[in-house]
Each structure stands twice: as structure tokens, then as C-alpha cells.
Amino acid sequence: MKSEVKENKVDFSIIRYSQCWEDTEILLEALDINENDICLGIASAGDNIFSMLSKNPKKVIAIDLSLPQLYLLELKREIIRKFDYQEMILFFGVISRDNKKNTKKIRKEMYEEIRKNLQEKTKEYWDYNIEIIERGVNHAGKLEKFFRIFNHKILPFIHSKKTINKFFEKKSLEERKKFYDKKWENFRWKLTFRIFFSNLVIGKLGRDKEFFKYVEKDIATTMLSQIKYASTELDPHENPYINYFLTQNYRLDSLPYFLTEENFGKIKSNLNKLEIVCDTLEEYLEKIDFKIDKFNLSDIFEYMSVENYAKLMEIIYKNCSDNALLAYWNLVVKRNSEMEELKNQFSKRFKRLKEIDQELHKRDKTFFYTDFVIERVIK
């Protein structure tokens, strides 16, 4: 089976995401990874792949069609392998020295130390893009640059720094709701958000227009609703993703799972279990002679027709173990095995764990997705 995303000529020549914008904690809880599991995940920026390693599985296969995403994953792996925790977060761009020039120099020197351990094509890529390393690779993706434009060019005309700081202050649920309604969600916020995060603008500057081929909803309206939920029902003080979105970095007391010191050692000790693959998911699964137990599928079904979604699910079914688990997100395109047109086809093969996945989705700290799906395979 050919990949629909590949056939649609999506641009895979750039780093599209330098960080994973999916809540690792609910992903890991959904997959319940154990030491006998062979896991497969969409590589993206690598953060959730490394996080899966922290659970000490038998193997984690990171797959992506984008070479730059895999070059980023390989670079992060070697930095984690070589350096300690403080050095790692400095290299990625979470922290910096007081002297910016000194920080750039340190990052470049760190790269030189691990350069010999990279594959030749990976070295060539990072040698050519050394300025990305100097600035901190966490900030290099197209989506992160899109957020930076919003943060630097748009947000200052909506809210003052004082208001943004108050947004992140610790508050009760009622205080959060009152602040959001009275201080945050003003006319300028709603208007500029609807323009900047429209299907047209985000397709041009943030993601890829081909990723919205099957989108019928207005993305900005959906995101406005989602970010309100994440800012009121959940606590933004404890939300690293909103923190980065509105301030362009993380607070050290509110980091994604992958970047916490607590998980660094567990990830580092399991790096030998990581396998990196450049291929489409469809073509890779049709070649393997073993079964996959746990799937981190990101939001890949968002980009394909119902027919191709069904075909890929059939391939997954053939190449996974009994009781295998699939976890994935829907942004604005509905894809799951309970869809009316697929119920008869999938009812005896996949069981959606809706009670569990909806409870996890209520705690999802990322503010894009309208649905989080867990499917259990029945053989």
C-alpha cells in the first residue's frame, strides 16, 4: 500500500516539528508499556520516542518519512548519550548562559564532541545547519517558528507581559475561569487568533496545506475552544505546552516528560533499544517478520481518507500481536474504528477503549486535539 501523505507531495525537506506537541503522560498511560513490548512510534521530534524508552521496553522503533526529523532524532540521541542532564537542556535550548555568544559556542563544541558518532548524512545536515544548533534545536521547527511569530508579532498587541505573567499564576478553578473570561478572552484575542490560526494561515506558515486535505471544520474555532479548556479546567501553571506557546520556552519547574531530570537517566540507559527507520508506516509494516505490541501513531490518520485509514488499519492488524494497543490523536478530522462506515469491518478486530481514552483526553495538556483514541486489537 502506498502512503497517501507521500503521494500528496508533502514537503519533507525541513524540520517540521522540533518538539512533540502531544501530551506524553497520557500517551504512556494509554500504552502501558512493559519490558517485553516491541513498540513502534512516529518519530516526529523524538520526544515521545525517548519517553517510551523510559518504560524499559524490549525495543522502540522510530519511523518517519522525513529525513530532517530523523536527523534531529539522531542528534538528540547522541546528546543524551554523551552528556549529563544540565548539559542536555542547555544544548536543546531550554536554558542558556547569561552570555548568549558563550552559549552558542558551548552548543557548537558539544556538537563537535558527538559529531563522529552520527551517520554521514546526519553530519552533513548538521554541519550545513550549524546555526540551528547554536540557537538551540528545540526552537528550529516550522511549527515552533510559527508560534514565535505569534508570540513576538501578535501577542504583544493583545496582552501585556503583566497579564501574561498573571495568566500563569497559581489559581483555583474558579479564579482561572474568572481571569480567562474577564481578562484574557477579549475581542483582540478572539479576532487575531481566528485570523492567525485560520486554515489558510496555519497551512501556509505552521504545518503543510496537504495535512488539511480532509479538514471540514474551522481550525481556529476548534483551537479557541481547546485552549480555553486547557487554560481553565486544567491549570496553565502546570502546563509546559501552553507555557512554551505564550513565552517561547519552558519553566524549569514545568517541563514536558522527556525533558525532566527524573526521566533522563531512564531514557539514557535504554538508548541501545532504539531503532531508527526512514520509511512509510505502510511499507515498513508489510516488510517486517515480527509483531508490534504498542503503537504511538501521533495524528497520522488525520492526513488520509477514510478508505486509506481502513487499509492501514488492516495492515496494522496483520502485523501486531493479540491485545496490541494503538494510541493516536485527532486534530479536527474524525478517525477511529467506531466510525459508522467502518463499524462492521472493524467490530471484531479493534475495540476502542473509549471510557479510558476520554478520561485521559480530559487531562491532555496539549490544546490542539479534539480527540484522543486508544484501540485494543482482538485476534
N, C-alpha and C positions, 0 to 999 in steps of 0.2 A: 504493500500500500504506500502510495506517495504522500508526502506531507503537504497538507493544504497551505500551511504557512510558508513553506519553502516554495511551492508553486506560485504563491501570490507575490513573490519577489520582495519580501520584507527585507529592509536594509540591515544586514548582519555585520557590517564593516565597522561599527562603532560600539563603544561600551554604552549599552542602553541603560543599565542599572549598575551603579557601583555599590549599592546596598540592597538587601532584600526587604521589600516593603510588604511583608507578610508576617503576621504575629507568630514567632517561633514557638512560644509557650503553648498556644492552643494546638499547633501542628504536632508537637511532641506528645502532648497528652492524647491527641487523636490516634496517633500511630502506635503508641505503647511499644516502643522498640525494645527488643531483648537481645541477648548475646548470640542467639542462633539465627537472627534475621539477616537476610540479604536485602538491602534497601536500595531503592532507586529514586533519584530526585532530579528535578530540573535544576541545572547548575546556577543560572542567574548570576548573582554576585558572589555566591558561595556561602553566604552567612548561614543559611538553613542547612546546607550540606554539612558544614563543620559542626553545627549544633546537633545534627543527627549522630555524628561520631561520638559526641559526649555520652551517648547512651550505650557505648561499647557493643555495637552490633558486629556480626561476622564480617560484613562488607557494606560500604556505601558507594554506589555508582553514581557519579555526577555526569549528567548528559546535557548537551546543548548543541544547537546548530551554529551558534555564534562563536567564532574563534576568539574575538576580543574578550568575551565573557569568560572563556576558558583560560585565556592568558591571565586574566585578573584572578581567577580561582587558583591557578598555579602559583602566582606571585604571593598571594595571601598565605597559601600553604607553606611556602618556604620561609616566609617571615615568621610565622607561628613556630615552625620547627627550629629556627635558628635563635630567636631572641626571647627575652623574658616579657612578662605582661606589660610593664610600663613602656618598654621599647616598642612593642607591637601597637599599642594605641597611639603612640606618638607617630609612628610610621603611617598608620591609616588616616591620621588627621583628626582624631578625637581630642587630643591635647597638643599643645605646641610650646616651645620655649618662648621666653619673653622676646628674644631676638629672632624675628622671622627668617632672616638670612641664615642664622645659625641652624634653625630648624630644617630649612631646605637642604643645607649641607649635610646634616645628620642623616636625613632620609636618603639622600643620594649615596652616602657612604654605606648605609645599611643595604641598599640595593646592590652595591658593588660586592658586598660580602656574600650575598646569596646568588649572585648572577650565574656563577659557574654551575649551579645546581638546576638551572632552568633548561628546558628544551631549546633548541636552536631558534625556532620560530618565535618562541616566547621572548627570548633575549633580544631578538631583532625588533620585536614590537616595543618592548620597554626601553630599549636603547633609543629608539626613534621618538618615544613619548616620555622622555625623562622628566619633562616639566609636570606631568600628571603626578609622578611620584613625589616631586619636590613640594607640590601643593597638598598632598595627602590623597590617597586613592579613593577614600570614602566619598569624595566630592566630585568625582570625574564623570559620572554617568549623565546621559542626556536628560533623564528624569530629574536628577539632582540639580542640574543646571537650570531646568525649567522652574523648579521650586526656588532656586536662588534668584531668578528674575522676579518672581512674585514677591519674594522676601525683600529684595532691595529696591525694586521699582514701583511696586503696587502697595504693599502693606503699610509703608510709612504714611501714605495718604489716607489710610483707613483708621489706623490706631497708633497712638504714641507708644514709645518704649515703656512708659509708666503703665499704660493699660495692658501691654503685652506681659510685663512682669507680674501684674496683678492677676492676669489670666492663669498663670502657673502657681500662684499661691495656694497653699493647702486650704481647702474649703469643705464644708459639708455638702451633701447632695442639694439641699435647698438653696444654699448660698451659691453653688455653681449654676443652678438654673436661673436664679435671680440675676447674677452677674451676666450670664450669656444673653438673657432677654433684654436687660436694661442697658448694658454697657458694650457688649460685643457685637450682637447681631443687628447692627444699624443699617441704614439704607445703603451707605457706601460699601459695606462688607458684602451685602447680597448682590448689589449691582456689579461690582468689579469681579466678584467670584464667578457670577454667571457668565461674564464675558471671558475672563481669563481661562476658566475651566470648561468652556464650551467644547463640543465635539470637534469643531474645526480647529481651534487653537491648540488644544491638548494633543490632537492628532498630528499637528504640524510641528509643535515645539517640544512636547513631552514624551509621547510614545511614538507609534507609527500609525499612519492612517489605515493601513491594512488590518491592524488589530481591532478596528471598529467596523469591519465589514458587516457584521451581523447585529450591530447595535441599533436598537429602535428607540430606546429611552434617551432622555437628555442627561448627559453625564453630570453637568454642573448641578442640576436639581437633586440628583441622587447623592452627589458628594456633599452638598449643603446639609442634607438630612443626616447623612452618616457622620459628618464632623460635629454636628450638634449633639448627636447621641454620645460620641466619644468625648465630648467636652463637658457633658452634664451628667449623664448616667454613669459614665466612667470618670476617673479622676485624672485630668491632664497633668497634674503634678507628678504622677507616676507613669506617664505615657511618653516613652522615648521618641516615638514616631511623630507625634504632634510637636514635641519639643524641637526636633530637627526641622520640621516643616516651617515652624514660625521663627526659629532663631538660627538656623543653618548649622547647628551642631547639637551634641548631646550634653546633658549634665552628667557628671561622673557618678551622681547618686541615682541616676535614672538611665540605664543603658539597656540596649537590646540583649537578649540572652547570650548571643555569640560574643559580645564584647565585654562581658562581666569577668572579673578576676576569678570568681568562684568556678566558672566553667572552663577557664583557659587550660588548666592542667589536664582535665579530662579529654579535651579536644586534642591537645598536643600529643598525648600518649597513644592516640588511636589514628594518627595520620597515615600510618602504614596500611590502614584498611580502606583508604580512599582510592578509587579508580576513576580516572577522568576520560570521558568519551565524547568525541565530536561526531554527532550523527543525529538523525531524526529519531524520535521515540519509536515510531512505527517500524522503521528499517532495522533499528537495533534489536528490538524485541523479536523480530522474525528471524534473527541470526543466532540468538543465544541457545545454549543447551542446558540451562538450569532454570529454576523457578525463582521469581521475585516474591518476597513476603510483604514488604511495605513500600508504598508509592507516595512520594511527595510530588504532586503534579501541578503545583503552583496554580495558575489560572489558564493553562494551555487550551482548555476546551472552549474558552471564550472566543478563540480565533477561528473556529471551524464550524461548518454546517452541522445540522443535526445528523445528517447521513454519515458524514465523516467522523463525528463523535461516536456514533454507534459502531462504525467499523473499527475505530481504535480501541474501544472498549472490548470488542470481540478479540482483538489481538492481545490485549492485556489479560483477558480471561484465559486464553490458551497458554500464556507464559507466566502465570502466577501460581502460587501454592493455594491449597484449600484454606479458607479463612484469611486469605491475604486482605490487607486494608489499603484503601485508596483515600487520600485526603487532597482536596483541592478547593479553590475559591471561584466564585462567580462575581465578576465586577457588575456588569449590567445585562449580560446575556445569560439567560437561564439554561443551564446544562446539568442534568442529573438523571439517574436511572428511573426516577419516578415520573418523568415527563410522559404525558398521555400517549404520545405516538410511539413510546418505547416500552411501556409497561408490560405488554405481552411478551416482547422479545427478551426483556431483562429480568422479569419477576423471579425466575428460578435460578438466576446466575449472580445477581447482585442484590444485596439488601442494604438500603440506606438506613444508617443509624441516626435517624432524624432527631430523636429525643436528646441524644448526646451531642450531635453536631450543632443543633440550635442553641443548646445551653452554652457550648463553647463560643459560638458566634456572638452571644451576648457579652462575652468578656474580651472580644477581639479588639486589640488596641490600635490596629490599623484602621483607617477611617474611609477606605475606598469601597470595600466589598459589600455587596448586598446579600451574599450567602456564603456559607462555609459547608462543605459536603464531605461526609465520611461514608464510604461504601465498603461493605464486607462481601468478599467473594464466597459463593456457595458452590461447591463441587460435589 
